[in-house]
Amino acid sequence: MLHLWFEPWAEGLAFPPGMLVELRARSELEGKLELDVTPERTAIYGWSGSTLQVLANGDLIQSFDQAVPVALTSLSTKENITLLFGAPPMPTPEEGSEWRKRPWWRFWE
């Protein structure tokens, strides 16, 4: 399984082996996605002003349309999120292919 965590949107998705996953990030501000790779999951961090679309085998799976807020400091999004909230979560073995974490502020879904 490929476990991806998206910041600062605080949401995770899991993809089975053999699936082609494409990330499309856009912003009027120059920047690039940052990655934090561990054996358990990969965290993807947008940059100031960016939005992100996640496609699997060519189909749109998730769209993060809320742009990343413009940073108040010279720190990267990854550094800001880690400083404020700590490292992204790791999937547990029980979650396996059903790993889909929701942000704390969307528990009512």
C-alpha positions in Angstrom: 0.0 0.0 0.0 1.0 3.6 -0.7 0.0 5.8 2.2 0.0 9.5 1.4 -0.6 12.3 3.9 -1.4 15.8 2.6 -0.5 18.9 4.5 -1.6 21.5 5.4 -5.0 19.9 4.5 -4.4 17.2 7.2 -5.9 14.3 5.2 -4.5 10.9 4.3 -5.3 8.4 1.5 -4.1 4.8 0.8 -3.5 3.4 -2.7 -3.1 -0.3 -3.6 0.0 -1.6 -5.4 0.0 -1.1 -9.2 -2.1 2.1 -9.1 -0.7 5.1 -10.9 -1.0 8.2 -8.6 -0.5 11.7 -10.0 -0.3 14.9 -8.0 -1.2 18.2 -9.7 -0.2 21.3 -7.7 -1.0 24.8 -8.8 -0.2 28.3 -7.5 0.4 31.8 -8.7 3.4 31.8 -6.4 6.6 30.0 -7.2 7.2 26.9 -5.2 7.3 23.1 -5.2 5.9 20.2 -3.2 8.0 19.0 -0.3 8.1 15.3 0.7 8.7 13.6 4.0 9.2 9.9 3.2 9.2 7.1 5.7 8.7 3.3 5.2 5.1 3.7 6.5 3.9 6.8 4.7 4.8 9.7 2.5 3.8 13.2 3.6 3.3 15.8 0.9 3.4 19.5 1.7 2.0 22.2 -0.5 3.6 25.7 -0.7 2.1 29.1 -0.1 -0.8 29.7 -2.3 -0.9 26.2 -3.8 -3.9 23.9 -4.3 -3.6 20.2 -5.0 -5.4 17.5 -7.0 -4.8 13.8 -6.5 -5.5 11.5 -9.5 -5.4 7.7 -9.4 -5.2 5.9 -12.8 -6.3 9.1 -14.4 -9.4 9.7 -12.2 -9.7 12.6 -9.8 -9.8 11.1 -6.3 -9.3 14.2 -4.1 -9.2 18.0 -4.7 -7.7 20.3 -2.1 -9.1 23.6 -3.3 -8.4 25.6 -0.2 -5.1 27.3 -1.0 -2.2 27.0 1.4 -2.1 30.3 3.4 0.8 32.6 2.7 3.5 31.8 5.2 4.0 34.4 8.0 7.7 33.5 8.4 10.5 32.3 6.1 9.9 28.7 7.2 8.6 26.2 4.6 5.1 24.8 4.9 6.6 21.5 6.1 8.6 23.3 8.9 5.6 25.4 9.9 3.2 22.4 10.1 5.8 20.2 12.0 6.5 23.1 14.4 2.8 23.7 15.1 1.3 20.2 15.0 4.2 17.7 15.0 4.9 15.0 12.5 2.1 13.6 10.3 0.4 10.4 11.5 1.5 6.9 10.6 -1.1 4.3 9.4 -1.6 1.4 11.7 -1.7 -2.2 10.4 -5.4 -2.4 11.2 -6.1 0.5 8.9 -4.3 -1.0 5.9 -6.1 -0.2 2.7 -8.9 1.6 4.5 -6.6 4.3 5.7 -8.4 7.6 5.1 -7.8 10.0 7.9 -9.9 13.2 8.1 -8.9 16.5 9.6 -9.9 17.0 13.2 -12.2 19.8 12.1 -14.2 17.5 9.8 -15.2 14.8 12.3 -18.9 15.2 11.6 -18.6 13.7 8.1 
